[in-house]
């Protein structure tokens, strides 16, 4: 362990934070040029439900899988 400014730390680099599921869904949607309406229509969800997924306010596994599959990123989730 090393000391710096009176603090002890292990010297290991902090691993980068993995993007949230919602961030992955939003990024994939935008990269494909889809609107929230497009994804909602394709998945059978409402725009509010898709928005909640993208904002990490809904963690329903079925909705996440359905949306990720529609966006072609199921393997990343």
N, CA and C atoms as a LAMMPS dump frame, in Angstrom:
ITEM: TIMESTEP
0
ITEM: NUMBER OF ATOMS
231
ITEM: BOX BOUNDS ff ff ff
-5.0000000000000000e+02 5.0000000000000000e+02
-5.0000000000000000e+02 5.0000000000000000e+02
-5.0000000000000000e+02 5.0000000000000000e+02
ITEM: ATOMS id mol type element x y z
1 1 1 N 0.831 -1.179 0
2 1 2 C 0 0 0
3 1 3 C 0.877 1.243 0
4 2 1 N 0.449 2.22 -0.72
5 2 2 C 1.179 3.475 -0.802
6 2 3 C 0.406 4.549 -0.055
7 3 1 N 1.128 5.571 0.31
8 3 2 C 0.485 6.702 0.98
9 3 3 C 0.684 7.953 0.136
10 4 1 N -0.375 8.692 0.003
11 4 2 C -0.312 9.954 -0.729
12 4 3 C -1.207 10.941 -0.016
13 5 1 N -0.667 12.089 0.326
14 5 2 C -1.424 13.117 1.055
15 5 3 C -2.081 12.557 2.306
16 6 1 N -1.392 11.639 2.979
17 6 2 C -1.92 11.08 4.206
18 6 3 C -2.956 9.994 4.01
19 7 1 N -3.265 9.636 2.761
20 7 2 C -4.267 8.612 2.487
21 7 3 C -3.576 7.347 1.996
22 8 1 N -4.073 6.219 2.427
23 8 2 C -3.529 4.942 1.995
24 8 3 C -4.364 4.432 0.831
25 9 1 N -3.702 3.951 -0.189
26 9 2 C -4.409 3.34 -1.307
27 9 3 C -3.578 2.201 -1.846
28 10 1 N -4.217 1.321 -2.587
29 10 2 C -3.549 0.104 -3.032
30 10 3 C -2.65 0.323 -4.237
31 11 1 N -2.763 1.457 -4.901
32 11 2 C -1.954 1.702 -6.08
33 11 3 C -2.566 1.144 -7.355
34 12 1 N -3.677 0.429 -7.217
35 12 2 C -4.342 -0.114 -8.397
36 12 3 C -5.181 0.963 -9.057
37 13 1 N -5.24 0.882 -10.358
38 13 2 C -6.08 1.809 -11.111
39 13 3 C -7.543 1.46 -10.875
40 14 1 N -8.36 2.462 -10.77
41 14 2 C -9.794 2.254 -10.668
42 14 3 C -10.296 1.829 -12.036
43 15 1 N -11.111 0.796 -12.067
44 15 2 C -11.618 0.356 -13.364
45 15 3 C -12.649 1.357 -13.862
46 16 1 N -12.725 1.529 -15.174
47 16 2 C -13.718 2.462 -15.715
48 16 3 C -15.123 1.961 -15.396
49 17 1 N -16 2.878 -15.167
50 17 2 C -17.379 2.532 -14.851
51 17 3 C -18.067 2.048 -16.12
52 18 1 N -18.707 0.909 -16.019
53 18 2 C -19.457 0.377 -17.162
54 18 3 C -20.713 1.213 -17.355
55 19 1 N -21.102 1.425 -18.602
56 19 2 C -22.326 2.2 -18.843
57 19 3 C -23.539 1.449 -18.304
58 20 1 N -24.537 2.182 -17.874
59 20 2 C -25.761 1.57 -17.378
60 20 3 C -26.532 0.936 -18.53
61 21 1 N -27.459 0.071 -18.168
62 21 2 C -28.317 -0.557 -19.18
63 21 3 C -29.073 0.52 -19.942
64 22 1 N -29.597 1.493 -19.212
65 22 2 C -30.336 2.572 -19.864
66 22 3 C -29.482 3.349 -20.842
67 23 1 N -28.236 3.617 -20.453
68 23 2 C -27.324 4.342 -21.344
69 23 3 C -27.033 3.528 -22.598
70 24 1 N -26.867 2.217 -22.439
71 24 2 C -26.633 1.36 -23.61
72 24 3 C -27.833 1.377 -24.548
73 25 1 N -29.026 1.315 -23.986
74 25 2 C -30.234 1.33 -24.816
75 25 3 C -30.367 2.666 -25.551
76 26 1 N -30.18 3.77 -24.835
77 26 2 C -30.302 5.094 -25.458
78 26 3 C -29.248 5.29 -26.541
79 27 1 N -28.015 4.871 -26.251
80 27 2 C -26.928 5.007 -27.224
81 27 3 C -27.226 4.201 -28.487
82 28 1 N -27.716 2.981 -28.317
83 28 2 C -28.036 2.137 -29.473
84 28 3 C -29.183 2.728 -30.282
85 29 1 N -30.189 3.255 -29.591
86 29 2 C -31.328 3.856 -30.294
87 29 3 C -30.88 5.052 -31.121
88 30 1 N -30.097 5.922 -30.512
89 30 2 C -29.632 7.114 -31.217
90 30 3 C -28.684 6.76 -32.364
91 31 1 N -27.827 5.779 -32.151
92 31 2 C -26.882 5.372 -33.199
93 31 3 C -27.61 4.83 -34.433
94 32 1 N -28.776 4.26 -34.216
95 32 2 C -29.556 3.711 -35.327
96 32 3 C -30.528 4.723 -35.916
97 33 1 N -30.575 5.904 -35.298
98 33 2 C -31.46 6.955 -35.803
99 33 3 C -32.924 6.735 -35.485
100 34 1 N -33.205 5.946 -34.44
101 34 2 C -34.588 5.659 -34.055
102 34 3 C -35.083 6.685 -33.048
103 35 1 N -36.338 7.02 -33.159
104 35 2 C -36.972 7.88 -32.165
105 35 3 C -37.524 7.007 -31.041
106 36 1 N -37.917 7.645 -29.96
107 36 2 C -38.578 6.908 -28.883
108 36 3 C -39.852 6.248 -29.4
109 37 1 N -40.573 6.952 -30.259
110 37 2 C -41.794 6.39 -30.867
111 37 3 C -41.483 5.139 -31.68
112 38 1 N -40.382 5.171 -32.438
113 38 2 C -39.997 4.002 -33.244
114 38 3 C -39.776 2.78 -32.366
115 39 1 N -39.028 2.965 -31.283
116 39 2 C -38.723 1.842 -30.394
117 39 3 C -39.982 1.372 -29.689
118 40 1 N -40.802 2.308 -29.254
119 40 2 C -42.048 1.944 -28.583
120 40 3 C -42.94 1.114 -29.505
121 41 1 N -43.068 1.555 -30.726
122 41 2 C -43.911 0.83 -31.682
123 41 3 C -43.355 -0.562 -31.971
124 42 1 N -42.057 -0.667 -32.142
125 42 2 C -41.415 -1.945 -32.457
126 42 3 C -41.534 -2.932 -31.304
127 43 1 N -41.406 -2.442 -30.073
128 43 2 C -41.385 -3.329 -28.909
129 43 3 C -42.755 -3.55 -28.281
130 44 1 N -43.723 -2.718 -28.653
131 44 2 C -45.042 -2.816 -28.027
132 44 3 C -45.098 -2.136 -26.668
133 45 1 N -44.085 -1.344 -26.363
134 45 2 C -44.062 -0.585 -25.122
135 45 3 C -44.561 0.825 -25.386
136 46 1 N -44.82 1.559 -24.328
137 46 2 C -45.182 2.965 -24.49
138 46 3 C -43.901 3.795 -24.526
139 47 1 N -44.019 5.013 -25.004
140 47 2 C -42.869 5.925 -24.992
141 47 3 C -42.413 6.148 -23.557
142 48 1 N -43.341 6.249 -22.624
143 48 2 C -42.986 6.429 -21.211
144 48 3 C -42.183 5.239 -20.69
145 49 1 N -42.541 4.036 -21.09
146 49 2 C -41.805 2.847 -20.65
147 49 3 C -40.393 2.817 -21.238
148 50 1 N -40.264 3.166 -22.507
149 50 2 C -38.932 3.205 -23.132
150 50 3 C -38.082 4.285 -22.466
151 51 1 N -38.682 5.43 -22.211
152 51 2 C -37.969 6.513 -21.541
153 51 3 C -37.512 6.081 -20.152
154 52 1 N -38.365 5.392 -19.42
155 52 2 C -38.004 4.916 -18.077
156 52 3 C -36.84 3.929 -18.152
157 53 1 N -36.826 3.068 -19.163
158 53 2 C -35.702 2.14 -19.336
159 53 3 C -34.413 2.908 -19.585
160 54 1 N -34.467 3.869 -20.491
161 54 2 C -33.273 4.64 -20.847
162 54 3 C -32.761 5.483 -19.681
163 55 1 N -33.652 5.873 -18.796
164 55 2 C -33.269 6.708 -17.655
165 55 3 C -33.019 5.884 -16.394
166 56 1 N -32.916 4.565 -16.561
167 56 2 C -32.652 3.653 -15.438
168 56 3 C -33.663 3.807 -14.306
169 57 1 N -34.915 3.998 -14.684
170 57 2 C -35.992 4.046 -13.699
171 57 3 C -36.869 2.808 -13.78
172 58 1 N -36.653 1.956 -14.783
173 58 2 C -37.399 0.714 -14.949
174 58 3 C -36.383 -0.391 -15.183
175 59 1 N -36.465 -1.42 -14.375
176 59 2 C -35.502 -2.521 -14.475
177 59 3 C -36.195 -3.845 -14.78
178 60 1 N -37.373 -3.774 -15.406
179 60 2 C -38.098 -4.999 -15.735
180 60 3 C -37.293 -5.797 -16.761
181 61 1 N -36.866 -7.016 -16.409
182 61 2 C -36.011 -7.798 -17.312
183 61 3 C -36.645 -8.075 -18.672
184 62 1 N -37.93 -8.309 -18.689
185 62 2 C -38.608 -8.593 -19.955
186 62 3 C -38.572 -7.386 -20.89
187 63 1 N -38.836 -6.206 -20.354
188 63 2 C -38.816 -4.989 -21.187
189 63 3 C -37.394 -4.661 -21.638
190 64 1 N -36.437 -4.875 -20.743
191 64 2 C -35.039 -4.627 -21.123
192 64 3 C -34.63 -5.556 -22.257
193 65 1 N -34.917 -6.852 -22.132
194 65 2 C -34.561 -7.815 -23.19
195 65 3 C -35.264 -7.497 -24.507
196 66 1 N -36.545 -7.174 -24.418
197 66 2 C -37.317 -6.86 -25.629
198 66 3 C -36.728 -5.649 -26.351
199 67 1 N -36.389 -4.626 -25.596
200 67 2 C -35.839 -3.405 -26.189
201 67 3 C -34.428 -3.646 -26.728
202 68 1 N -33.602 -4.333 -25.949
203 68 2 C -32.238 -4.628 -26.398
204 68 3 C -32.257 -5.481 -27.661
205 69 1 N -33.164 -6.429 -27.721
206 69 2 C -33.272 -7.273 -28.915
207 69 3 C -33.687 -6.45 -30.131
208 70 1 N -34.641 -5.569 -29.95
209 70 2 C -35.109 -4.717 -31.057
210 70 3 C -33.997 -3.803 -31.558
211 71 1 N -33.084 -3.434 -30.656
212 71 2 C -31.98 -2.549 -31.028
213 71 3 C -30.733 -3.318 -31.446
214 72 1 N -30.796 -4.642 -31.394
215 72 2 C -29.662 -5.466 -31.828
216 72 3 C -28.51 -5.479 -30.85
217 73 1 N -28.783 -5.254 -29.565
218 73 2 C -27.697 -5.237 -28.58
219 73 3 C -27.952 -6.21 -27.432
220 74 1 N -28.764 -7.206 -27.642
221 74 2 C -29.1 -8.14 -26.569
222 74 3 C -27.849 -8.771 -25.951
223 75 1 N -26.847 -9.038 -26.755
224 75 2 C -25.626 -9.675 -26.258
225 75 3 C -24.803 -8.741 -25.356
226 76 1 N -25.08 -7.438 -25.391
227 76 2 C -24.344 -6.477 -24.563
228 76 3 C -25 -6.258 -23.199
229 77 1 N -26.188 -6.767 -23.055
230 77 2 C -26.943 -6.537 -21.807
231 77 3 C -26.713 -7.698 -20.846
